[in-house]
């Protein structure tokens, strides 16, 4: 079943609104589990088959999420 342009627009509008709201970088805060300062990670949100493309900042704890943060590519390695 093909998605109509109207249905696609109805799906994309809430996503665009959400990402617009979250796009300004949040202020770093403390981890709710250990109290360490949070790091902001740059992320790009792409929705396949659309022109939706947004940069967002996601918080991550360098103590509680160390293993996850270590597996992410560093900015200098992303091309």
C-alpha positions as semicolon CSV with decimal commas, in nm:
position;residue;x (nm);y (nm);z (nm)
1;X;0,000;0,000;0,000
2;X;0,151;0,331;-0,110
3;X;0,164;0,629;0,122
4;X;-0,022;0,931;-0,013
5;X;0,139;1,276;-0,001
6;X;-0,125;1,387;0,253
7;X;-0,056;1,090;0,481
8;X;0,318;1,149;0,450
9;X;0,273;1,516;0,545
10;X;0,059;1,418;0,843
11;X;0,335;1,185;0,963
12;X;0,620;1,430;0,904
13;X;0,465;1,737;1,072
14;X;0,478;1,599;1,430
15;X;0,833;1,470;1,373
16;X;0,948;1,807;1,240
17;X;0,783;1,988;1,532
18;X;0,947;1,754;1,783
19;X;1,291;1,792;1,628
20;X;1,255;2,170;1,602
21;X;1,174;2,180;1,973
22;X;1,474;1,959;2,059
23;X;1,720;2,118;1,813
24;X;1,856;2,394;2,039
25;X;2,132;2,234;2,244
26;X;2,010;2,155;2,593
27;X;2,223;2,281;2,877
28;X;2,447;2,006;3,015
29;X;2,321;1,879;3,346
30;X;2,412;1,613;3,595
31;X;2,346;1,244;3,549
32;X;2,042;1,143;3,756
33;X;2,216;0,817;3,853
34;X;2,570;0,918;3,949
35;X;2,573;1,301;3,948
36;X;2,850;1,331;3,686
37;X;2,826;1,618;3,437
38;X;2,656;1,508;3,117
39;X;2,828;1,537;2,778
40;X;2,635;1,656;2,475
41;X;2,670;1,440;2,168
42;X;2,591;1,572;1,825
43;X;2,354;1,350;1,630
44;X;2,185;1,375;1,293
45;X;1,828;1,259;1,250
46;X;1,744;1,147;0,895
47;X;1,411;0,999;0,787
48;X;1,457;0,773;0,487
49;X;1,257;0,871;0,180
50;X;1,208;1,230;0,298
51;X;1,398;1,556;0,316
52;X;1,376;1,552;0,696
53;X;1,729;1,608;0,822
54;X;1,798;1,764;1,163
55;X;2,096;1,799;1,395
56;X;2,016;1,735;1,760
57;X;2,223;1,722;2,079
58;X;2,180;1,414;2,293
59;X;2,305;1,400;2,653
60;X;2,525;1,111;2,763
61;X;2,689;1,028;3,095
62;X;3,065;0,961;3,064
63;X;3,051;0,739;3,376
64;X;2,729;0,539;3,345
65;X;2,740;0,515;2,965
66;X;3,117;0,497;2,920
67;X;3,109;0,182;2,708
68;X;2,846;0,329;2,476
69;X;3,026;0,662;2,444
70;X;3,358;0,488;2,366
71;X;3,203;0,303;2,071
72;X;3,079;0,622;1,903
73;X;3,296;0,770;1,628
74;X;3,487;1,081;1,725
75;X;3,411;1,399;1,525
76;X;3,753;1,386;1,363
77;X;3,683;1,036;1,224
78;X;3,346;1,120;1,063
79;X;3,367;1,215;0,698
